Amino acid sequence: MADFIKGIKITVTGETVPVQIDAKDRLQALYKEIDCTTVEYLGAEANIDLIIDEEGKLTGKEPNNLATIRAIQLGVRLLPGDVICGDVIFLGHDGEGATIGLNEEQLMILEVLEIAC
């Protein structure tokens, strides 16, 4: 197993930055990276997961419009008018529930979505 899981973070300011999540202490690393105490995984197309602050709206985090757009583009079903709040991390999964780093195909999909907007 790799020491780090490579992903992409979209901040509430719209900045897209690469991240490396500690594979050995993944949950605590995710909490720290998106500054929260509970996370929610939103499953998207192409074996991509969006990891969000489950309580982002309740704790007053800013809307993340870019991550919300990306989620919808990747097939995540949100309620009409709903928005994701707080920073969001995009990681991969192996189809069997294990979190893994984004592969080249997934990175290309996210890059194409960025260009398309």
Backbone as a ProteinNet text record, in pm:
[ID]
protein_1_A
[PRIMARY]
MADFIKGIKITVTGETVPVQIDAKDRLQALYKEIDCTTVEYLGAEANIDLIIDEEGKLTGKEPNNLATIRAIQLGVRLLPGDVICGDVIFLGHDGEGATIGLNEEQLMILEVLEIAC
[TERTIARY]
83.9	0	88.6	49.6	123.2	108	207.4	203.4	101.3	78.7	-12	-109.7	-229.7	-333.1	-340.1	-319.1	-318.7	-458.9	-493.5	-624.4	-618.1	-734.8	-749.4	-843.9	-808.5	-897	-945.2	-1075.9	-1132.3	-1176.3	-1117.6	-1148.1	-1271.7	-1324.6	-1442.7	-1412.2	-1285.6	-1247.2	-1231	-1249.9	-1239.3	-1100.5	-1009.2	-873.7	-872.3	-803.9	-788.5	-643.4	-622.3	-485.8	-469.9	-352.6	-327.2	-306.1	-351.7	-332.3	-280.6	-212.2	-168.4	-222.1	-306.8	-370.9	-293.4	-259.7	-188.8	-275.1	-226.8	-303.7	-320	-226.4	-231.2	-329.7	-353.2	-444.6	-539.4	-602.1	-680.6	-790.3	-867.8	-980.4	-934.8	-835.5	-784.1	-722.4	-656.6	-597.1	-706	-817	-928.2	-990.1	-1009.9	-1063.8	-977.2	-847.3	-754.9	-756.7	-755.9	-745.5	-866.7	-986.4	-1104.8	-1162.9	-1086	-1119.1	-1260.2	-1276.9	-1407.9	-1391.6	-1505.1	-1503	-1583.1	-1659	-1730.4	-1725.3	-1703.9	-1699.4	-1811.5	-1846.8	-1943.7	-1882.4	-1898.2	-1850.1	-1967.1	-1949.3	-2048.2	-1990.4	-2055.1	-2007.7	-2043.6	-1946.1	-1965.9	-1927.5	-1940.7	-1904	-1753.1	-1712.1	-1571.1	-1496	-1567.4	-1505.7	-1437.1	-1499	-1449.7	-1542.8	-1482.8	-1558.1	-1526.7	-1628.1	-1610	-1622.9	-1524.1	-1529.1	-1557.9	-1671.2	-1717	-1734.9	-1743.7	-1775.8	-1925.3	-1959.4	-2099.2	-2182.7	-2118.6	-2190.6	-2155.2	-2104.3	-2058.5	-2164.5	-2286.2	-2394.2	-2430.2	-2432.7	-2471.9	-2370.1	-2243.5	-2138.4	-2104.9	-2180.3	-2163.8	-2051.3	-2009.5	-1903.7	-1957.7	-1867.9	-1903.6	-1943.5	-2035.6	-2070	-1949	-1938.5	-1831.3	-1897.2	-1914.6	-1987	-1916.8	-1783.7	-1711.6	-1723.4	-1707.4	-1719.1	-1862	-1960	-2099.6	-2121	-2066.5	-2076.7	-2009.1	-1887.2	-1814.9	-1894.4	-1954.3	-2033.3	-2147.7	-2218.6	-2331	-2281	-2169.5	-2112	-2073	-2033.2	-1991.8	-2107.1	-2228.9	-2345	-2392	-2338.6	-2386.4	-2524.2	-2618.2	-2754.7	-2770.3	-2796.6	-2823.2	-2967.1	-3025	-3158.6	-3154	-3261.5	-3262.8	-3224.6	-3130.1	-3085.4	-2984.3	-2952.8	-2858.2	-2716.2	-2632.8	-2493.5	-2407.2	-2287.3	-2191.1	-2120	-2100.7	-2032.8	-1900.5	-1800	-1667.1	-1580.4	-1452.4	-1358.9	-1396.7	-1362.1	-1398.2	-1274.3	-1259.9	-1149.8	-1206.1	-1140.6	-1175.7	-1071.2	-1117.5	-1031.8	-1094.8	-1021.7	-1076	-1119.4	-1188.5	-1217	-1203.9	-1182.9	-1153	-1275.8	-1394.2	-1516.4	-1564.1	-1481.5	-1517.8	-1519.5	-1512.9	-1523.5	-1394.8	-1279.4	-1152.5	-1117.8	-1075.5	-1033.6	-892.4	-875	-744.1	-720.2	-598.9	-565.9	-630.4	-642.8	-696.2	-596.7	-647.9	-560.7	-554.9	-477.4	-459	-590.1	-673.1	-801.8	-891.4	-896.9	-979	-926.1	-794.8	-735.7	-768.1	-767.2	-799.6	-946	-1034.4	-1176.5	-1193.5	-1128.9	-1139.3	-1077.7	-970.7	-908.2	-999.9	-1065	-1156.7	-1274.3	-1325.1	-1435	-1391.9	-1267.6	-1216.7	-1208.9	-1164.7	-1153.1	-1291.2	-1388.4	-1523	-1598.5	-1560.4	-1634.2	-1582.2
-118.2	0	124.9	221.9	347.6	424.5	508.6	589.3	702.2	750.4	862.1	832.4	888.1	877.8	1013.9	1015.8	1142.1	1179.7	1306.5	1355.8	1500.9	1559.2	1699.1	1764	1884.2	1959.5	2083.8	2108.6	2233.8	2312.6	2430.8	2514.8	2599.8	2660.8	2746	2868.9	2902.8	3016.8	2976.4	2846.5	2798.7	2753.6	2750.8	2704.9	2552.3	2498.6	2354.4	2319.7	2236.7	2204.4	2053.7	2000.4	1859.1	1838	1724	1689.3	1547.1	1520.5	1385.8	1352.9	1251.6	1210.2	1092.7	1100.5	992.9	866.6	763.3	639.9	564.7	579	504.8	565.3	694.8	764	850.2	785.5	853.5	942.2	890.3	966.3	1094.2	1083.5	1202.5	1301.1	1249	1335.6	1409.9	1341.8	1407.6	1514.9	1484.4	1584.4	1710.5	1690.7	1803.5	1879.7	1807.8	1870.8	1957.6	1913.6	1995.1	2060.5	2056	2126.3	2091.8	1964.5	1920.4	1807.1	1761.8	1649.2	1530.2	1548.2	1436.6	1455.3	1346	1352.9	1269.6	1305.7	1229.7	1203.8	1080.3	1043	1050.7	1125.4	1130.2	1053.8	945.2	864.6	928.1	935.3	993.9	893	935.6	850.3	827.8	728	696.7	659.3	601.1	561	677.1	793.7	912.1	938	966.3	1005.7	1150	1221.8	1355.6	1342.4	1390.1	1385.9	1526.8	1540.2	1672.2	1673.9	1795.1	1814.4	1787	1680.6	1641.4	1750.2	1829.1	1932.9	2073.4	2083.8	2212.9	2321.6	2286.8	2387	2425.5	2327.6	2352.9	2438.2	2425.4	2499.6	2631.6	2666.5	2796.8	2807.6	2695.7	2702.5	2767.1	2829.7	2897.3	2796	2833.2	2744.8	2723.3	2603.6	2569.8	2549	2658.3	2653.3	2567.5	2578	2499.3	2349.9	2310.1	2168.2	2118.5	2204	2166.4	2142.3	2229.3	2211.3	2081.5	2057.6	1933.9	1810.2	1817.3	1704.1	1672.7	1774	1754	1700.5	1755.9	1708.4	1561.6	1517	1378.1	1286.7	1336.7	1252.6	1242.6	1323.6	1323.8	1388.8	1323.5	1376.1	1462.6	1589.8	1684.3	1731	1776.2	1833.5	1964.1	1999.6	2126.1	2243.5	2323.5	2438.9	2408.7	2280.8	2242.6	2281.5	2304.6	2339.2	2270.4	2233.4	2176.2	2291.4	2279.8	2385.4	2334.1	2419.2	2382.9	2327.3	2308.7	2251	2106	2059.3	1924.1	1854.1	1726.5	1646	1541.1	1526.5	1424.6	1313.7	1191.4	1073.3	964.5	857.1	743.7	634.1	535.4	413.1	295.1	178.6	61	-17.7	33.7	-36.7	-133.3	-156.8	-248.1	-177	-44.3	31.8	89.4	48.4	100.6	233	328.4	457.5	446.1	498.8	498	635	656.8	781.4	788.3	909.6	928.8	873.7	800.2	748.7	849.1	819.6	912.1	942.4	841.2	861.6	956.4	935.5	1021.8	1165.3	1180.6	1313.8	1382.9	1305.9	1362.3	1406.7	1328.2	1364.9	1496.2	1509	1632.2	1750.2	1725.8	1831.3	1877.1	1782.7	1816.3	1898.1	1861.1	1936.7	2078.7	2095.7	2229.3	2314.8	2256.7	2329.2	2364.9	2275.2	2292.8	2408.7	2448.8	2557.6	2693.1
0	0	0	-79.1	-86.7	44	72.9	194.5	184.8	60.7	39.9	-72.5	-60	-162.2	-229.7	-361.5	-435	-479.2	-454.7	-492.9	-534.6	-552.8	-589.2	-488.5	-445.4	-355.6	-429.4	-418.8	-467.7	-344.9	-330.9	-215.2	-243.2	-139.6	-155.9	-239.9	-254.9	-339	-485.2	-515.7	-653.6	-692.5	-596.9	-626	-631.6	-732.2	-747.7	-717.6	-614.4	-572.5	-552.6	-588.8	-560.7	-411	-361.9	-220.6	-210.5	-100	-67	71.5	76.1	201.4	259.4	385.8	454	450.7	383.7	368	499.5	589.4	715.7	814.9	802.9	893.4	809.6	711.3	608.8	666.6	758.1	810.3	880.1	965.7	1034.9	935.5	832.7	730.6	652.4	623.4	554.4	642.2	770.1	863.5	860.9	867.8	872.2	738.7	628.6	496.9	463.5	506.9	476.6	602.7	711.1	835.3	884.8	920.6	969.4	1069.1	1124.4	1218.2	1168.3	1061.3	998.3	847.3	776.7	631.2	571.5	450.5	373.6	237	190.1	57.1	-39.1	-147.6	-254.9	-373.1	-410.4	-521.4	-654.4	-743.2	-874.5	-981.9	-1106.3	-1219.2	-1221	-1297.4	-1321.3	-1193.4	-1096.5	-969	-898	-905.9	-835.2	-716.7	-601.8	-482.7	-449.3	-406.7	-352.5	-202	-130	15.4	63.7	133.3	176.3	328	383.1	523.9	540.3	607.8	623.1	691.6	775.5	849.7	800.6	678.9	627.3	629.1	592.7	594.2	737	826.6	965.2	1040.1	1001.5	1071.8	1003.2	899.2	835.6	734.4	680	578.1	451.1	378.1	253.8	146.8	58.1	-54.5	-144.3	-195.8	-289.9	-426.3	-497	-624.4	-728.7	-737.5	-837.4	-807.7	-682.7	-647.7	-670.9	-647.3	-673.7	-821.9	-906.2	-1051.6	-1093.5	-1042.7	-1077.1	-1032.4	-914.7	-865	-960.6	-1003.2	-1094.8	-1229.5	-1278.6	-1404.7	-1396.6	-1277.8	-1258.7	-1217	-1224.1	-1200.1	-1056.7	-967.2	-828.6	-827.4	-761.7	-755	-630.6	-655.2	-547.1	-561.2	-453	-458.4	-537.6	-605	-679.5	-588.9	-634.2	-558.2	-449	-429.1	-323.9	-364.6	-265.9	-289.3	-183.4	-223.3	-129.6	-60.5	70.1	146	200.4	196	244.5	133.5	166.3	70.4	42	-78.3	-122.4	-177.2	-144.7	-196.7	-291.9	-405.3	-503.9	-495.2	-468.5	-463.6	-549.1	-571.1	-644	-549	-605.4	-530.1	-625.5	-568.7	-649	-694.2	-671.3	-708.5	-602.1	-501.5	-393.1	-258.5	-261.6	-138	-85	-138.5	-87.6	-155.5	-75.2	-127.2	-182.8	-303.7	-369.2	-430.7	-475.2	-541.6	-678.9	-729.1	-863.7	-965.1	-1064.2	-1168.8	-1284.2	-1384.8	-1497.1	-1569.7	-1587.9	-1656.1	-1575.8	-1445.3	-1359.7	-1358.1	-1353.7	-1357.9	-1490	-1598.4	-1728.7	-1733.7	-1676	-1671.1	-1596.6	-1480.9	-1403.2	-1478.2	-1551.8	-1631.1	-1744	-1811	-1918.8	-1863.7	-1748.4	-1687.6	-1655.3	-1612.8	-1579.6	-1706.2	-1814.7	-1939.9	-1994.6	-1972.8	-2028.5	-1964.6	-1845	-1776.8	-1812.9
[MASK]
+++++++++++++++++++++++++++++++++++++++++++++++++++++++++++++++++++++++++++++++++++++++++++++++++++++++++++++++++++++

